[in-house]
Structure formats: C-alpha cells, structure tokens
Amino acid sequence: MWYLIYSEDKEGSLPARMAARPAHLQRLQELSDEGRLLVAGPNPNIDAQDPGEAGFSGSTVIAEFNSLIDAQAWADQDPYLEAGVYQSVTVKPLKVVLP
C-alpha cells in the first residue's frame, strides 16, 4: 500500500537539512530503485523552485510499504529527523486514485 509521509521542519533548520541531505537522498534513491517511490520533495517556504536562504517548511514522500508500521519505522530513521531538521512527522495510508 502507498503511504504519505509529511514532515515539518523546525525553524532555522536549513543548515542541518543541507548537511544531512546526501544521506536523506540516498534512502529515497533506494526506494526509487526498488520501484516503491511515487514522489518525494521538499516544500519551499516561498513560491519558488529554489527558495535560497528562505529554506523549506517540510518534506513530502509518497512511497509503498507493506504496512503502516513499516512506513512509520522507515520515517523514524530519516537522516533529517536524526539531524534535528524535523519538528514533526505524520505517516498516513494513501489510496492512489490518479494517475
């Protein structure tokens, strides 16, 4: 089943986000290589592809896992969470209807 993982950044966490980014992207690449990643990306703080110093308000991941427990366990090991980037993480089942 698909799961939505929505994470909200802490204020001022851009430096920690940038430092942990390679490890974060590696985990997403593994999901993609396994064909389990639908979409992933950050949520800019401003209406721009590259928000620069404005940074990000959070991240969204939609990926396939065997269960909510597995999705939560994966989210709990995110390098951004370990680096103190996120203030909260929400994991919910998602029924993909389109496309």
C-alpha positions in Angstrom: 0.0 0.0 0.0 1.0 3.6 -0.5 1.8 5.9 2.4 2.1 9.7 2.7 4.9 10.8 4.9 4.7 14.5 5.6 7.4 16.1 7.8 7.5 19.7 9.1 10.8 21.5 9.5 11.9 23.3 12.6 12.5 27.0 12.3 16.1 27.7 11.3 16.9 24.1 10.3 18.2 24.8 6.8 21.9 24.3 7.7 21.1 20.9 9.3 19.0 20.0 6.3 21.8 20.7 3.9 24.3 18.7 5.9 22.0 15.6 6.1 20.8 15.9 2.5 23.1 13.3 0.9 22.0 10.6 3.4 18.4 11.6 3.1 18.5 11.4 -0.7 20.3 8.0 -0.6 17.4 6.4 1.3 14.9 7.9 -1.2 17.0 6.6 -4.1 16.9 3.1 -2.6 13.1 3.3 -2.5 13.1 4.5 -6.1 15.5 1.7 -7.3 13.0 -0.8 -5.7 10.1 0.8 -7.6 8.5 1.9 -4.3 8.7 5.7 -4.6 5.9 7.6 -6.2 7.1 11.1 -5.4 9.3 12.9 -3.0 10.4 16.5 -2.5 10.7 19.5 -0.2 8.1 22.1 0.4 9.8 25.6 -0.2 9.0 28.4 2.3 8.3 30.7 -0.7 6.8 30.3 -4.1 10.0 29.4 -5.9 11.7 26.3 -7.1 14.9 27.4 -5.4 14.0 29.2 -2.2 17.6 30.0 -1.3 18.0 31.2 2.2 14.2 31.1 2.8 14.6 27.4 3.0 11.9 24.8 3.4 8.8 24.2 5.6 9.0 20.5 5.3 9.1 17.4 3.0 6.6 15.1 1.3 7.2 11.5 0.4 4.7 9.1 -1.1 6.1 5.5 -1.1 5.0 1.9 -0.9 5.4 -0.2 2.2 3.9 -3.4 3.5 2.2 -1.8 6.4 1.7 1.4 8.3 4.2 0.1 10.9 6.8 -0.4 8.2 6.2 3.1 6.8 6.5 4.6 10.3 9.7 2.7 11.0 11.2 3.9 7.7 10.2 7.5 8.5 11.6 7.3 12.1 15.0 6.6 10.6 15.1 9.5 8.3 18.5 11.3 8.5 16.7 14.7 8.6 14.9 13.6 11.8 18.1 12.4 13.3 19.8 15.7 12.4 17.1 17.7 14.1 15.6 19.1 10.9 12.0 17.9 11.5 9.7 19.0 14.3 7.0 16.5 13.4 6.4 13.6 11.1 3.0 12.3 10.0 2.6 9.0 8.3 -0.8 8.0 6.8 -2.1 5.4 4.4 -2.9 6.8 0.9 -5.2 5.4 -1.7 -3.8 6.5 -5.0 -6.7 7.1 -7.5 -5.0 9.1 -10.2 -2.9 8.9 -12.3 
